[in-house]
Amino acid sequence: MNTTDIIKNLSKKLGITQKQTREILKETIESFKNVLVKGDQFFIREVGSFRVRARAGRKSFNAFIRRWMMIPPRVNVNFRPALKLRNLAKEKLPNE
């Protein structure tokens, strides 16, 4: 499912135009981005939580070139699914 599919489904369910739905989705995603850029976290009930984590730089050995290298620090966006979503995914996916 991509953005266009989401917009089509939402516009049908809400009874509004796809243009209006696209604008609503755009603003929603923009507000999520703004929260994460500030370094805050947010939680969407029944979906999960999003937060920004800073990873420290570290020293690592590259076996291919046989040298130590510095891996620079970086920032990652972390998603942790809600328990309800995890359980739903377990039910829907085939057992391995």
C-alpha positions as CSV (number, residue, x, y, z in Angstrom):
1,M,0.0,0.0,0.0
2,N,1.4,3.4,-0.9
3,T,0.3,7.0,-0.3
4,T,-2.1,7.1,-3.2
5,D,-3.9,4.0,-2.0
6,I,-4.2,5.5,1.5
7,I,-5.6,8.7,0.1
8,K,-8.2,6.9,-2.0
9,N,-9.3,4.7,1.0
10,L,-9.5,7.6,3.4
11,S,-11.4,9.9,0.9
12,K,-14.0,7.1,0.4
13,K,-14.4,6.5,4.1
14,L,-14.6,10.2,5.0
15,G,-16.7,11.3,2.1
16,I,-14.3,14.1,1.1
17,T,-12.3,14.7,-2.0
18,Q,-8.9,13.2,-2.6
19,K,-7.4,16.6,-2.8
20,Q,-8.6,17.5,0.7
21,T,-7.5,14.1,2.0
22,R,-4.0,14.6,0.5
23,E,-3.7,17.9,2.3
24,I,-4.8,16.4,5.6
25,L,-2.4,13.5,5.3
26,K,0.4,15.9,4.3
27,E,-0.2,18.1,7.3
28,T,-0.4,15.1,9.6
29,I,3.0,13.7,8.4
30,E,4.5,17.2,8.6
31,S,3.4,17.5,12.3
32,F,5.0,14.1,13.0
33,K,8.2,15.3,11.4
34,N,8.2,18.5,13.4
35,V,7.9,16.5,16.7
36,L,10.8,14.2,15.8
37,V,13.0,17.1,14.6
38,K,12.6,18.7,18.1
39,G,13.8,15.4,19.6
40,D,10.5,14.6,21.2
41,Q,8.6,11.4,21.0
42,F,5.0,10.7,20.2
43,F,2.6,7.8,20.6
44,I,-0.3,6.7,18.4
45,R,-2.7,4.5,20.2
46,E,-2.9,0.9,18.9
47,V,0.0,1.7,16.5
48,G,3.1,2.5,18.5
49,S,5.6,5.1,19.5
50,F,8.2,7.0,17.5
51,R,11.3,8.6,19.0
52,V,14.7,9.9,18.0
53,R,17.8,8.2,19.4
54,A,21.3,9.5,19.1
55,R,23.9,6.8,18.6
56,A,27.5,7.5,19.8
57,G,30.4,7.2,17.4
58,R,32.5,4.0,17.9
59,K,35.6,2.3,16.8
60,S,35.2,-0.9,14.7
61,F,37.5,-3.3,13.0
62,N,37.0,-3.8,9.2
63,A,38.1,-7.4,8.5
64,F,38.2,-6.9,4.8
65,I,40.9,-4.2,4.8
66,R,42.3,-5.3,8.2
67,R,42.1,-1.8,9.8
68,W,40.4,-0.1,12.6
69,M,37.9,2.6,11.6
70,M,35.8,5.2,13.3
71,I,32.1,5.0,12.8
72,P,30.7,8.5,13.1
73,P,27.8,9.3,15.6
74,R,24.4,9.4,14.0
75,V,20.7,10.0,14.8
76,N,18.0,7.3,14.1
77,V,14.2,7.4,14.2
78,N,13.1,4.5,16.3
79,F,9.6,2.9,16.1
80,R,8.2,0.5,18.8
81,P,4.9,-1.1,17.9
82,A,2.1,-1.2,20.4
83,L,1.3,-4.5,22.0
84,K,-2.1,-4.7,20.2
85,L,-0.3,-4.2,16.8
86,R,2.3,-6.8,17.6
87,N,-0.3,-9.3,18.6
88,L,-2.4,-8.6,15.5
89,A,0.7,-9.1,13.3
90,K,1.5,-12.4,15.0
91,E,-2.1,-13.6,14.3
92,K,-2.0,-12.6,10.6
93,L,1.5,-13.9,9.7
94,P,2.0,-17.6,9.1
95,N,3.9,-19.5,11.8
96,E,7.5,-20.3,11.0
